[in-house]
Amino acid sequence: MGEDIKTAQYGWPLGMPLIKKLEAGLWEVRSHVSQGIARIIFTVAEGTMVLVHGFVKKSQKIPPTELRIARQRLAALCKE
């Protein structure tokens, strides 16, 4: 996972299959782990990659709960 995050950070901007844009201000890094495919949701704030949430995805769509957590953390980051 760390290598994929580093690749995203230093190679930004990147696209599929490593990076996918989810919505305005949120992207995901896809990383293969023994439990499945880990997703790390991040934003870019003032040129810095900020990881806001991570989980192992077990279905095609991102569970609404996981996306809601990422949105809440993004909103909190924007308030600072």
mmCIF file of the N, C-alpha and C atoms, coordinates in Angstrom:
data_MODEL
# 
_entry.id   MODEL 
# 
loop_
_atom_site.group_PDB 
_atom_site.id 
_atom_site.type_symbol 
_atom_site.label_atom_id 
_atom_site.label_alt_id 
_atom_site.label_comp_id 
_atom_site.label_asym_id 
_atom_site.label_entity_id 
_atom_site.label_seq_id 
_atom_site.pdbx_PDB_ins_code 
_atom_site.Cartn_x 
_atom_site.Cartn_y 
_atom_site.Cartn_z 
_atom_site.occupancy 
_atom_site.B_iso_or_equiv 
_atom_site.pdbx_formal_charge 
_atom_site.auth_seq_id 
_atom_site.auth_comp_id 
_atom_site.auth_asym_id 
_atom_site.auth_atom_id 
_atom_site.pdbx_PDB_model_num 
ATOM 1   N N  . MET A 1 1  ? 0.813   -1.179  0.000   1.00 0.00 ? 1  MET A N  1 
ATOM 2   C CA . MET A 1 1  ? 0.000   0.000   0.000   1.00 0.00 ? 1  MET A CA 1 
ATOM 3   C C  . MET A 1 1  ? 0.867   1.258   0.000   1.00 0.00 ? 1  MET A C  1 
ATOM 4   N N  . GLY A 1 2  ? 1.896   1.239   0.826   1.00 0.00 ? 2  GLY A N  1 
ATOM 5   C CA . GLY A 1 2  ? 2.771   2.402   0.911   1.00 0.00 ? 2  GLY A CA 1 
ATOM 6   C C  . GLY A 1 2  ? 3.416   2.764   -0.415  1.00 0.00 ? 2  GLY A C  1 
ATOM 7   N N  . GLU A 1 3  ? 3.817   1.754   -1.180  1.00 0.00 ? 3  GLU A N  1 
ATOM 8   C CA . GLU A 1 3  ? 4.425   2.008   -2.493  1.00 0.00 ? 3  GLU A CA 1 
ATOM 9   C C  . GLU A 1 3  ? 3.420   2.660   -3.439  1.00 0.00 ? 3  GLU A C  1 
ATOM 10  N N  . ASP A 1 4  ? 2.170   2.213   -3.393  1.00 0.00 ? 4  ASP A N  1 
ATOM 11  C CA . ASP A 1 4  ? 1.139   2.796   -4.262  1.00 0.00 ? 4  ASP A CA 1 
ATOM 12  C C  . ASP A 1 4  ? 0.857   4.245   -3.869  1.00 0.00 ? 4  ASP A C  1 
ATOM 13  N N  . ILE A 1 5  ? 0.821   4.518   -2.575  1.00 0.00 ? 5  ILE A N  1 
ATOM 14  C CA . ILE A 1 5  ? 0.612   5.891   -2.113  1.00 0.00 ? 5  ILE A CA 1 
ATOM 15  C C  . ILE A 1 5  ? 1.788   6.769   -2.546  1.00 0.00 ? 5  ILE A C  1 
ATOM 16  N N  . LYS A 1 6  ? 3.002   6.246   -2.408  1.00 0.00 ? 6  LYS A N  1 
ATOM 17  C CA . LYS A 1 6  ? 4.191   7.006   -2.817  1.00 0.00 ? 6  LYS A CA 1 
ATOM 18  C C  . LYS A 1 6  ? 4.173   7.284   -4.321  1.00 0.00 ? 6  LYS A C  1 
ATOM 19  N N  . THR A 1 7  ? 3.776   6.278   -5.105  1.00 0.00 ? 7  THR A N  1 
ATOM 20  C CA . THR A 1 7  ? 3.690   6.465   -6.558  1.00 0.00 ? 7  THR A CA 1 
ATOM 21  C C  . THR A 1 7  ? 2.681   7.560   -6.885  1.00 0.00 ? 7  THR A C  1 
ATOM 22  N N  . ALA A 1 8  ? 1.542   7.545   -6.201  1.00 0.00 ? 8  ALA A N  1 
ATOM 23  C CA . ALA A 1 8  ? 0.518   8.573   -6.424  1.00 0.00 ? 8  ALA A CA 1 
ATOM 24  C C  . ALA A 1 8  ? 1.038   9.949   -6.022  1.00 0.00 ? 8  ALA A C  1 
ATOM 25  N N  . GLN A 1 9  ? 1.697   10.003  -4.885  1.00 0.00 ? 9  GLN A N  1 
ATOM 26  C CA . GLN A 1 9  ? 2.191   11.285  -4.373  1.00 0.00 ? 9  GLN A CA 1 
ATOM 27  C C  . GLN A 1 9  ? 3.236   11.914  -5.284  1.00 0.00 ? 9  GLN A C  1 
ATOM 28  N N  . TYR A 1 10 ? 4.205   11.129  -5.705  1.00 0.00 ? 10 TYR A N  1 
ATOM 29  C CA . TYR A 1 10 ? 5.304   11.694  -6.491  1.00 0.00 ? 10 TYR A CA 1 
ATOM 30  C C  . TYR A 1 10 ? 5.036   11.718  -7.986  1.00 0.00 ? 10 TYR A C  1 
ATOM 31  N N  . GLY A 1 11 ? 4.015   10.973  -8.441  1.00 0.00 ? 11 GLY A N  1 
ATOM 32  C CA . GLY A 1 11 ? 3.704   10.963  -9.860  1.00 0.00 ? 11 GLY A CA 1 
ATOM 33  C C  . GLY A 1 11 ? 2.471   11.762  -10.214 1.00 0.00 ? 11 GLY A C  1 
ATOM 34  N N  . TRP A 1 12 ? 1.925   12.487  -9.213  1.00 0.00 ? 12 TRP A N  1 
ATOM 35  C CA . TRP A 1 12 ? 0.662   13.205  -9.393  1.00 0.00 ? 12 TRP A CA 1 
ATOM 36  C C  . TRP A 1 12 ? 0.748   14.204  -10.520 1.00 0.00 ? 12 TRP A C  1 
ATOM 37  N N  . PRO A 1 13 ? -0.232  14.333  -11.390 1.00 0.00 ? 13 PRO A N  1 
ATOM 38  C CA . PRO A 1 13 ? -1.493  13.595  -11.416 1.00 0.00 ? 13 PRO A CA 1 
ATOM 39  C C  . PRO A 1 13 ? -1.366  12.284  -12.194 1.00 0.00 ? 13 PRO A C  1 
ATOM 40  N N  . LEU A 1 14 ? -2.027  11.267  -11.726 1.00 0.00 ? 14 LEU A N  1 
ATOM 41  C CA . LEU A 1 14 ? -2.064  9.946   -12.362 1.00 0.00 ? 14 LEU A CA 1 
ATOM 42  C C  . LEU A 1 14 ? -3.517  9.555   -12.600 1.00 0.00 ? 14 LEU A C  1 
ATOM 43  N N  . GLY A 1 15 ? -3.700  8.498   -13.366 1.00 0.00 ? 15 GLY A N  1 
ATOM 44  C CA . GLY A 1 15 ? -5.053  8.009   -13.628 1.00 0.00 ? 15 GLY A CA 1 
ATOM 45  C C  . GLY A 1 15 ? -5.161  6.529   -13.352 1.00 0.00 ? 15 GLY A C  1 
ATOM 46  N N  . MET A 1 16 ? -6.113  5.912   -14.009 1.00 0.00 ? 16 MET A N  1 
ATOM 47  C CA . MET A 1 16 ? -6.363  4.485   -13.833 1.00 0.00 ? 16 MET A CA 1 
ATOM 48  C C  . MET A 1 16 ? -5.168  3.690   -14.335 1.00 0.00 ? 16 MET A C  1 
ATOM 49  N N  . PRO A 1 17 ? -4.862  2.550   -13.790 1.00 0.00 ? 17 PRO A N  1 
ATOM 50  C CA . PRO A 1 17 ? -5.647  1.801   -12.808 1.00 0.00 ? 17 PRO A CA 1 
ATOM 51  C C  . PRO A 1 17 ? -5.299  2.130   -11.357 1.00 0.00 ? 17 PRO A C  1 
ATOM 52  N N  . LEU A 1 18 ? -4.301  2.968   -11.098 1.00 0.00 ? 18 LEU A N  1 
ATOM 53  C CA . LEU A 1 18 ? -3.904  3.244   -9.716  1.00 0.00 ? 18 LEU A CA 1 
ATOM 54  C C  . LEU A 1 18 ? -4.802  4.280   -9.043  1.00 0.00 ? 18 LEU A C  1 
ATOM 55  N N  . ILE A 1 19 ? -5.151  5.337   -9.763  1.00 0.00 ? 19 ILE A N  1 
ATOM 56  C CA . ILE A 1 19 ? -5.919  6.448   -9.195  1.00 0.00 ? 19 ILE A CA 1 
ATOM 57  C C  . ILE A 1 19 ? -7.246  6.583   -9.921  1.00 0.00 ? 19 ILE A C  1 
ATOM 58  N N  . LYS A 1 20 ? -8.303  6.812   -9.151  1.00 0.00 ? 20 LYS A N  1 
ATOM 59  C CA . LYS A 1 20 ? -9.614  7.065   -9.743  1.00 0.00 ? 20 LYS A CA 1 
ATOM 60  C C  . LYS A 1 20 ? -10.226 8.276   -9.041  1.00 0.00 ? 20 LYS A C  1 
ATOM 61  N N  . LYS A 1 21 ? -10.747 9.208   -9.841  1.00 0.00 ? 21 LYS A N  1 
ATOM 62  C CA . LYS A 1 21 ? -11.430 10.367  -9.252  1.00 0.00 ? 21 LYS A CA 1 
ATOM 63  C C  . LYS A 1 21 ? -12.820 9.916   -8.830  1.00 0.00 ? 21 LYS A C  1 
ATOM 64  N N  . LEU A 1 22 ? -13.181 10.228  -7.581  1.00 0.00 ? 22 LEU A N  1 
ATOM 65  C CA . LEU A 1 22 ? -14.491 9.852   -7.059  1.00 0.00 ? 22 LEU A CA 1 
ATOM 66  C C  . LEU A 1 22 ? -15.501 10.966  -7.249  1.00 0.00 ? 22 LEU A C  1 
ATOM 67  N N  . GLU A 1 23 ? -15.091 12.170  -6.901  1.00 0.00 ? 23 GLU A N  1 
ATOM 68  C CA . GLU A 1 23 ? -15.933 13.356  -7.021  1.00 0.00 ? 23 GLU A CA 1 
ATOM 69  C C  . GLU A 1 23 ? -15.031 14.564  -6.808  1.00 0.00 ? 23 GLU A C  1 
ATOM 70  N N  . ALA A 1 24 ? -15.607 15.738  -6.842  1.00 0.00 ? 24 ALA A N  1 
ATOM 71  C CA . ALA A 1 24 ? -14.802 16.955  -6.686  1.00 0.00 ? 24 ALA A CA 1 
ATOM 72  C C  . ALA A 1 24 ? -14.017 16.902  -5.382  1.00 0.00 ? 24 ALA A C  1 
ATOM 73  N N  . GLY A 1 25 ? -12.693 16.962  -5.496  1.00 0.00 ? 25 GLY A N  1 
ATOM 74  C CA . GLY A 1 25 ? -11.836 17.010  -4.324  1.00 0.00 ? 25 GLY A CA 1 
ATOM 75  C C  . GLY A 1 25 ? -11.468 15.669  -3.711  1.00 0.00 ? 25 GLY A C  1 
ATOM 76  N N  . LEU A 1 26 ? -12.009 14.569  -4.224  1.00 0.00 ? 26 LEU A N  1 
ATOM 77  C CA . LEU A 1 26 ? -11.698 13.251  -3.656  1.00 0.00 ? 26 LEU A CA 1 
ATOM 78  C C  . LEU A 1 26 ? -11.275 12.267  -4.744  1.00 0.00 ? 26 LEU A C  1 
ATOM 79  N N  . TRP A 1 27 ? -10.166 11.586  -4.484  1.00 0.00 ? 27 TRP A N  1 
ATOM 80  C CA . TRP A 1 27 ? -9.660  10.536  -5.364  1.00 0.00 ? 27 TRP A CA 1 
ATOM 81  C C  . TRP A 1 27 ? -9.401  9.304   -4.516  1.00 0.00 ? 27 TRP A C  1 
ATOM 82  N N  . GLU A 1 28 ? -9.221  8.154   -5.178  1.00 0.00 ? 28 GLU A N  1 
ATOM 83  C CA . GLU A 1 28 ? -8.857  6.957   -4.445  1.00 0.00 ? 28 GLU A CA 1 
ATOM 84  C C  . GLU A 1 28 ? -7.618  6.320   -5.062  1.00 0.00 ? 28 GLU A C  1 
ATOM 85  N N  . VAL A 1 29 ? -6.771  5.786   -4.183  1.00 0.00 ? 29 VAL A N  1 
ATOM 86  C CA . VAL A 1 29 ? -5.633  4.972   -4.591  1.00 0.00 ? 29 VAL A CA 1 
ATOM 87  C C  . VAL A 1 29 ? -6.088  3.527   -4.421  1.00 0.00 ? 29 VAL A C  1 
ATOM 88  N N  . ARG A 1 30 ? -5.879  2.708   -5.445  1.00 0.00 ? 30 ARG A N  1 
ATOM 89  C CA . ARG A 1 30 ? -6.241  1.294   -5.380  1.00 0.00 ? 30 ARG A CA 1 
ATOM 90  C C  . ARG A 1 30 ? -4.975  0.489   -5.133  1.00 0.00 ? 30 ARG A C  1 
ATOM 91  N N  . SER A 1 31 ? -5.032  -0.352  -4.126  1.00 0.00 ? 31 SER A N  1 
ATOM 92  C CA . SER A 1 31 ? -3.856  -1.126  -3.764  1.00 0.00 ? 31 SER A CA 1 
ATOM 93  C C  . SER A 1 31 ? -4.260  -2.564  -3.454  1.00 0.00 ? 31 SER A C  1 
ATOM 94  N N  . HIS A 1 32 ? -3.603  -3.521  -4.095  1.00 0.00 ? 32 HIS A N  1 
ATOM 95  C CA . HIS A 1 32 ? -3.906  -4.930  -3.852  1.00 0.00 ? 32 HIS A CA 1 
ATOM 96  C C  . HIS A 1 32 ? -3.237  -5.389  -2.562  1.00 0.00 ? 32 HIS A C  1 
ATOM 97  N N  . VAL A 1 33 ? -4.050  -5.958  -1.654  1.00 0.00 ? 33 VAL A N  1 
ATOM 98  C CA . VAL A 1 33 ? -3.562  -6.514  -0.393  1.00 0.00 ? 33 VAL A CA 1 
ATOM 99  C C  . VAL A 1 33 ? -4.127  -7.923  -0.259  1.00 0.00 ? 33 VAL A C  1 
ATOM 100 N N  . SER A 1 34 ? -3.656  -8.667  0.724   1.00 0.00 ? 34 SER A N  1 
ATOM 101 C CA . SER A 1 34 ? -4.088  -10.066 0.863   1.00 0.00 ? 34 SER A CA 1 
ATOM 102 C C  . SER A 1 34 ? -5.591  -10.210 1.110   1.00 0.00 ? 34 SER A C  1 
ATOM 103 N N  . GLN A 1 35 ? -6.233  -9.219  1.719   1.00 0.00 ? 35 GLN A N  1 
ATOM 104 C CA . GLN A 1 35 ? -7.669  -9.276  1.994   1.00 0.00 ? 35 GLN A CA 1 
ATOM 105 C C  . GLN A 1 35 ? -8.536  -8.847  0.810   1.00 0.00 ? 35 GLN A C  1 
ATOM 106 N N  . GLY A 1 36 ? -7.942  -8.344  -0.236  1.00 0.00 ? 36 GLY A N  1 
ATOM 107 C CA . GLY A 1 36 ? -8.698  -7.858  -1.388  1.00 0.00 ? 36 GLY A CA 1 
ATOM 108 C C  . GLY A 1 36 ? -8.020  -6.636  -1.983  1.00 0.00 ? 36 GLY A C  1 
ATOM 109 N N  . ILE A 1 37 ? -8.823  -5.632  -2.257  1.00 0.00 ? 37 ILE A N  1 
ATOM 110 C CA . ILE A 1 37 ? -8.288  -4.386  -2.807  1.00 0.00 ? 37 ILE A CA 1 
ATOM 111 C C  . ILE A 1 37 ? -8.543  -3.267  -1.807  1.00 0.00 ? 37 ILE A C  1 
ATOM 112 N N  . ALA A 1 38 ? -7.464  -2.716  -1.292  1.00 0.00 ? 38 ALA A N  1 
ATOM 113 C CA . ALA A 1 38 ? -7.582  -1.610  -0.341  1.00 0.00 ? 38 ALA A CA 1 
ATOM 114 C C  . ALA A 1 38 ? -7.804  -0.324  -1.124  1.00 0.00 ? 38 ALA A C  1 
ATOM 115 N N  . ARG A 1 39 ? -8.590  0.541   -0.541  1.00 0.00 ? 39 ARG A N  1 
ATOM 116 C CA . ARG A 1 39 ? -8.842  1.864   -1.132  1.00 0.00 ? 39 ARG A CA 1 
ATOM 117 C C  . ARG A 1 39 ? -8.421  2.905   -0.123  1.00 0.00 ? 39 ARG A C  1 
ATOM 118 N N  . ILE A 1 40 ? -7.642  3.853   -0.572  1.00 0.00 ? 40 ILE A N  1 
ATOM 119 C CA . ILE A 1 40 ? -7.246  4.968   0.260   1.00 0.00 ? 40 ILE A CA 1 
ATOM 120 C C  . ILE A 1 40 ? -7.804  6.210   -0.413  1.00 0.00 ? 40 ILE A C  1 
ATOM 121 N N  . ILE A 1 41 ? -8.719  6.870   0.255   1.00 0.00 ? 41 ILE A N  1 
ATOM 122 C CA . ILE A 1 41 ? -9.340  8.070   -0.299  1.00 0.00 ? 41 ILE A CA 1 
ATOM 123 C C  . ILE A 1 41 ? -8.519  9.268   0.167   1.00 0.00 ? 41 ILE A C  1 
ATOM 124 N N  . PHE A 1 42 ? -8.226  10.152  -0.782  1.00 0.00 ? 42 PHE A N  1 
ATOM 125 C CA . PHE A 1 42 ? -7.390  11.312  -0.458  1.00 0.00 ? 42 PHE A CA 1 
ATOM 126 C C  . PHE A 1 42 ? -7.870  12.554  -1.177  1.00 0.00 ? 42 PHE A C  1 
ATOM 127 N N  . THR A 1 43 ? -7.325  13.676  -0.745  1.00 0.00 ? 43 THR A N  1 
ATOM 128 C CA . THR A 1 43 ? -7.536  14.953  -1.403  1.00 0.00 ? 43 THR A CA 1 
ATOM 129 C C  . THR A 1 43 ? -6.172  15.597  -1.584  1.00 0.00 ? 43 THR A C  1 
ATOM 130 N N  . VAL A 1 44 ? -6.119  16.659  -2.330  1.00 0.00 ? 44 VAL A N  1 
ATOM 131 C CA . VAL A 1 44 ? -4.887  17.421  -2.493  1.00 0.00 ? 44 VAL A CA 1 
ATOM 132 C C  . VAL A 1 44 ? -5.181  18.834  -2.004  1.00 0.00 ? 44 VAL A C  1 
ATOM 133 N N  . ALA A 1 45 ? -4.485  19.232  -0.941  1.00 0.00 ? 45 ALA A N  1 
ATOM 134 C CA . ALA A 1 45 ? -4.697  20.543  -0.339  1.00 0.00 ? 45 ALA A CA 1 
ATOM 135 C C  . ALA A 1 45 ? -3.386  21.316  -0.385  1.00 0.00 ? 45 ALA A C  1 
ATOM 136 N N  . GLU A 1 46 ? -3.401  22.430  -1.072  1.00 0.00 ? 46 GLU A N  1 
ATOM 137 C CA . GLU A 1 46 ? -2.218  23.287  -1.196  1.00 0.00 ? 46 GLU A CA 1 
ATOM 138 C C  . GLU A 1 46 ? -0.994  22.506  -1.662  1.00 0.00 ? 46 GLU A C  1 
ATOM 139 N N  . GLY A 1 47 ? -1.203  21.621  -2.640  1.00 0.00 ? 47 GLY A N  1 
ATOM 140 C CA . GLY A 1 47 ? -0.114  20.849  -3.211  1.00 0.00 ? 47 GLY A CA 1 
ATOM 141 C C  . GLY A 1 47 ? 0.324   19.647  -2.390  1.00 0.00 ? 47 GLY A C  1 
ATOM 142 N N  . THR A 1 48 ? -0.391  19.346  -1.318  1.00 0.00 ? 48 THR A N  1 
ATOM 143 C CA . THR A 1 48 ? -0.050  18.231  -0.440  1.00 0.00 ? 48 THR A CA 1 
ATOM 144 C C  . THR A 1 48 ? -1.143  17.163  -0.496  1.00 0.00 ? 48 THR A C  1 
ATOM 145 N N  . MET A 1 49 ? -0.735  15.912  -0.641  1.00 0.00 ? 49 MET A N  1 
ATOM 146 C CA . MET A 1 49 ? -1.668  14.786  -0.638  1.00 0.00 ? 49 MET A CA 1 
ATOM 147 C C  . MET A 1 49 ? -2.071  14.505  0.811   1.00 0.00 ? 49 MET A C  1 
ATOM 148 N N  . VAL A 1 50 ? -3.383  14.545  1.088   1.00 0.00 ? 50 VAL A N  1 
ATOM 149 C CA . VAL A 1 50 ? -3.886  14.304  2.437   1.00 0.00 ? 50 VAL A CA 1 
ATOM 150 C C  . VAL A 1 50 ? -4.794  13.075  2.389   1.00 0.00 ? 50 VAL A C  1 
ATOM 151 N N  . LEU A 1 51 ? -4.382  12.012  3.105   1.00 0.00 ? 51 LEU A N  1 
ATOM 152 C CA . LEU A 1 51 ? -5.179  10.793  3.154   1.00 0.00 ? 51 LEU A CA 1 
ATOM 153 C C  . LEU A 1 51 ? -6.307  11.006  4.153   1.00 0.00 ? 51 LEU A C  1 
ATOM 154 N N  . VAL A 1 52 ? -7.564  10.825  3.708   1.00 0.00 ? 52 VAL A N  1 
ATOM 155 C CA . VAL A 1 52 ? -8.694  11.085  4.592   1.00 0.00 ? 52 VAL A CA 1 
ATOM 156 C C  . VAL A 1 52 ? -9.394  9.819   5.071   1.00 0.00 ? 52 VAL A C  1 
ATOM 157 N N  . HIS A 1 53 ? -9.248  8.691   4.348   1.00 0.00 ? 53 HIS A N  1 
ATOM 158 C CA . HIS A 1 53 ? -9.903  7.458   4.788   1.00 0.00 ? 53 HIS A CA 1 
ATOM 159 C C  . HIS A 1 53 ? -9.340  6.273   4.016   1.00 0.00 ? 53 HIS A C  1 
ATOM 160 N N  . GLY A 1 54 ? -9.364  5.117   4.647   1.00 0.00 ? 54 GLY A N  1 
ATOM 161 C CA . GLY A 1 54 ? -8.917  3.899   3.993   1.00 0.00 ? 54 GLY A CA 1 
ATOM 162 C C  . GLY A 1 54 ? -9.751  2.710   4.440   1.00 0.00 ? 54 GLY A C  1 
ATOM 163 N N  . PHE A 1 55 ? -9.945  1.741   3.536   1.00 0.00 ? 55 PHE A N  1 
ATOM 164 C CA . PHE A 1 55 ? -10.722 0.548   3.844   1.00 0.00 ? 55 PHE A CA 1 
ATOM 165 C C  . PHE A 1 55 ? -10.440 -0.502  2.788   1.00 0.00 ? 55 PHE A C  1 
ATOM 166 N N  . VAL A 1 56 ? -10.860 -1.741  3.049   1.00 0.00 ? 56 VAL A N  1 
ATOM 167 C CA . VAL A 1 56 ? -10.756 -2.819  2.061   1.00 0.00 ? 56 VAL A CA 1 
ATOM 168 C C  . VAL A 1 56 ? -12.126 -2.967  1.426   1.00 0.00 ? 56 VAL A C  1 
ATOM 169 N N  . LYS A 1 57 ? -12.155 -2.799  0.135   1.00 0.00 ? 57 LYS A N  1 
ATOM 170 C CA . LYS A 1 57 ? -13.410 -2.834  -0.620  1.00 0.00 ? 57 LYS A CA 1 
ATOM 171 C C  . LYS A 1 57 ? -13.749 -4.272  -0.984  1.00 0.00 ? 57 LYS A C  1 
ATOM 172 N N  . LYS A 1 58 ? -15.006 -4.659  -0.744  1.00 0.00 ? 58 LYS A N  1 
ATOM 173 C CA . LYS A 1 58 ? -15.421 -6.032  -1.006  1.00 0.00 ? 58 LYS A CA 1 
ATOM 174 C C  . LYS A 1 58 ? -16.535 -6.122  -2.038  1.00 0.00 ? 58 LYS A C  1 
ATOM 175 N N  . SER A 1 59 ? -16.966 -4.991  -2.566  1.00 0.00 ? 59 SER A N  1 
ATOM 176 C CA . SER A 1 59 ? -18.023 -4.987  -3.575  1.00 0.00 ? 59 SER A CA 1 
ATOM 177 C C  . SER A 1 59 ? -17.633 -4.026  -4.695  1.00 0.00 ? 59 SER A C  1 
ATOM 178 N N  . GLN A 1 60 ? -18.429 -4.012  -5.755  1.00 0.00 ? 60 GLN A N  1 
ATOM 179 C CA . GLN A 1 60 ? -18.127 -3.146  -6.903  1.00 0.00 ? 60 GLN A CA 1 
ATOM 180 C C  . GLN A 1 60 ? -18.190 -1.665  -6.543  1.00 0.00 ? 60 GLN A C  1 
ATOM 181 N N  . LYS A 1 61 ? -19.241 -1.279  -5.817  1.00 0.00 ? 61 LYS A N  1 
ATOM 182 C CA . LYS A 1 61 ? -19.421 0.130   -5.467  1.00 0.00 ? 61 LYS A CA 1 
ATOM 183 C C  . LYS A 1 61 ? -18.818 0.422   -4.106  1.00 0.00 ? 61 LYS A C  1 
ATOM 184 N N  . ILE A 1 62 ? -18.408 1.666   -3.924  1.00 0.00 ? 62 ILE A N  1 
ATOM 185 C CA . ILE A 1 62 ? -17.922 2.083   -2.614  1.00 0.00 ? 62 ILE A CA 1 
ATOM 186 C C  . ILE A 1 62 ? -19.119 2.146   -1.676  1.00 0.00 ? 62 ILE A C  1 
ATOM 187 N N  . PRO A 1 63 ? -19.037 1.492   -0.531  1.00 0.00 ? 63 PRO A N  1 
ATOM 188 C CA . PRO A 1 63 ? -20.136 1.569   0.433   1.00 0.00 ? 63 PRO A CA 1 
ATOM 189 C C  . PRO A 1 63 ? -20.399 3.020   0.835   1.00 0.00 ? 63 PRO A C  1 
ATOM 190 N N  . PRO A 1 64 ? -21.662 3.422   0.905   1.00 0.00 ? 64 PRO A N  1 
ATOM 191 C CA . PRO A 1 64 ? -22.000 4.811   1.245   1.00 0.00 ? 64 PRO A CA 1 
ATOM 192 C C  . PRO A 1 64 ? -21.381 5.276   2.562   1.00 0.00 ? 64 PRO A C  1 
ATOM 193 N N  . THR A 1 65 ? -21.280 4.384   3.531   1.00 0.00 ? 65 THR A N  1 
ATOM 194 C CA . THR A 1 65 ? -20.696 4.738   4.820   1.00 0.00 ? 65 THR A CA 1 
ATOM 195 C C  . THR A 1 65 ? -19.242 5.179   4.663   1.00 0.00 ? 65 THR A C  1 
ATOM 196 N N  . GLU A 1 66 ? -18.491 4.473   3.834   1.00 0.00 ? 66 GLU A N  1 
ATOM 197 C CA . GLU A 1 66 ? -17.073 4.801   3.632   1.00 0.00 ? 66 GLU A CA 1 
ATOM 198 C C  . GLU A 1 66 ? -16.919 6.154   2.952   1.00 0.00 ? 66 GLU A C  1 
ATOM 199 N N  . LEU A 1 67 ? -17.756 6.415   1.961   1.00 0.00 ? 67 LEU A N  1 
ATOM 200 C CA . LEU A 1 67 ? -17.694 7.699   1.253   1.00 0.00 ? 67 LEU A CA 1 
ATOM 201 C C  . LEU A 1 67 ? -18.132 8.840   2.173   1.00 0.00 ? 67 LEU A C  1 
ATOM 202 N N  . ARG A 1 68 ? -19.120 8.584   3.015   1.00 0.00 ? 68 ARG A N  1 
ATOM 203 C CA . ARG A 1 68 ? -19.593 9.605   3.956   1.00 0.00 ? 68 ARG A CA 1 
ATOM 204 C C  . ARG A 1 68 ? -18.468 9.991   4.931   1.00 0.00 ? 68 ARG A C  1 
ATOM 205 N N  . ILE A 1 69 ? -17.729 9.010   5.420   1.00 0.00 ? 69 ILE A N  1 
ATOM 206 C CA . ILE A 1 69 ? -16.605 9.294   6.319   1.00 0.00 ? 69 ILE A CA 1 
ATOM 207 C C  . ILE A 1 69 ? -15.574 10.179  5.619   1.00 0.00 ? 69 ILE A C  1 
ATOM 208 N N  . ALA A 1 70 ? -15.249 9.844   4.382   1.00 0.00 ? 70 ALA A N  1 
ATOM 209 C CA . ALA A 1 70 ? -14.277 10.642  3.618   1.00 0.00 ? 70 ALA A CA 1 
ATOM 210 C C  . ALA A 1 70 ? -14.780 12.069  3.415   1.00 0.00 ? 70 ALA A C  1 
ATOM 211 N N  . ARG A 1 71 ? -16.057 12.224  3.096   1.00 0.00 ? 71 ARG A N  1 
ATOM 212 C CA . ARG A 1 71 ? -16.624 13.568  2.898   1.00 0.00 ? 71 ARG A CA 1 
ATOM 213 C C  . ARG A 1 71 ? -16.580 14.383  4.184   1.00 0.00 ? 71 ARG A C  1 
ATOM 214 N N  . GLN A 1 72 ? -16.896 13.737  5.315   1.00 0.00 ? 72 GLN A N  1 
ATOM 215 C CA . GLN A 1 72 ? -16.867 14.437  6.604   1.00 0.00 ? 72 GLN A CA 1 
ATOM 216 C C  . GLN A 1 72 ? -15.458 14.908  6.927   1.00 0.00 ? 72 GLN A C  1 
ATOM 217 N N  . ARG A 1 73 ? -14.484 14.061  6.691   1.00 0.00 ? 73 ARG A N  1 
ATOM 218 C CA . ARG A 1 73 ? -13.095 14.425  6.980   1.00 0.00 ? 73 ARG A CA 1 
ATOM 219 C C  . ARG A 1 73 ? -12.603 15.514  6.035   1.00 0.00 ? 73 ARG A C  1 
ATOM 220 N N  . LEU A 1 74 ? -13.048 15.472  4.780   1.00 0.00 ? 74 LEU A N  1 
ATOM 221 C CA . LEU A 1 74 ? -12.692 16.531  3.833   1.00 0.00 ? 74 LEU A CA 1 
ATOM 222 C C  . LEU A 1 74 ? -13.293 17.853  4.276   1.00 0.00 ? 74 LEU A C  1 
ATOM 223 N N  . ALA A 1 75 ? -14.541 17.824  4.716   1.00 0.00 ? 75 ALA A N  1 
ATOM 224 C CA . ALA A 1 75 ? -15.203 19.055  5.184   1.00 0.00 ? 75 ALA A CA 1 
ATOM 225 C C  . ALA A 1 75 ? -14.481 19.621  6.410   1.00 0.00 ? 75 ALA A C  1 
ATOM 226 N N  . ALA A 1 76 ? -14.072 18.746  7.320   1.00 0.00 ? 76 ALA A N  1 
ATOM 227 C CA . ALA A 1 76 ? -13.347 19.198  8.511   1.00 0.00 ? 76 ALA A CA 1 
ATOM 228 C C  . ALA A 1 76 ? -11.997 19.800  8.125   1.00 0.00 ? 76 ALA A C  1 
ATOM 229 N N  . LEU A 1 77 ? -11.347 19.211  7.142   1.00 0.00 ? 77 LEU A N  1 
ATOM 230 C CA . LEU A 1 77 ? -10.052 19.722  6.670   1.00 0.00 ? 77 LEU A CA 1 
ATOM 231 C C  . LEU A 1 77 ? -10.217 21.099  6.049   1.00 0.00 ? 77 LEU A C  1 
ATOM 232 N N  . CYS A 1 78 ? -11.290 21.287  5.303   1.00 0.00 ? 78 CYS A N  1 
ATOM 233 C CA . CYS A 1 78 ? -11.519 22.574  4.627   1.00 0.00 ? 78 CYS A CA 1 
ATOM 234 C C  . CYS A 1 78 ? -11.845 23.691  5.616   1.00 0.00 ? 78 CYS A C  1 
ATOM 235 N N  . LYS A 1 79 ? -12.372 23.334  6.797   1.00 0.00 ? 79 LYS A N  1 
ATOM 236 C CA . LYS A 1 79 ? -12.698 24.340  7.811   1.00 0.00 ? 79 LYS A CA 1 
ATOM 237 C C  . LYS A 1 79 ? -11.458 24.886  8.502   1.00 0.00 ? 79 LYS A C  1 
ATOM 238 N N  . GLU A 1 80 ? -10.379 24.100  8.497   1.00 0.00 ? 80 GLU A N  1 
ATOM 239 C CA . GLU A 1 80 ? -9.162  24.510  9.202   1.00 0.00 ? 80 GLU A CA 1 
ATOM 240 C C  . GLU A 1 80 ? -8.446  25.621  8.497   1.00 0.00 ? 80 GLU A C  1 
# 
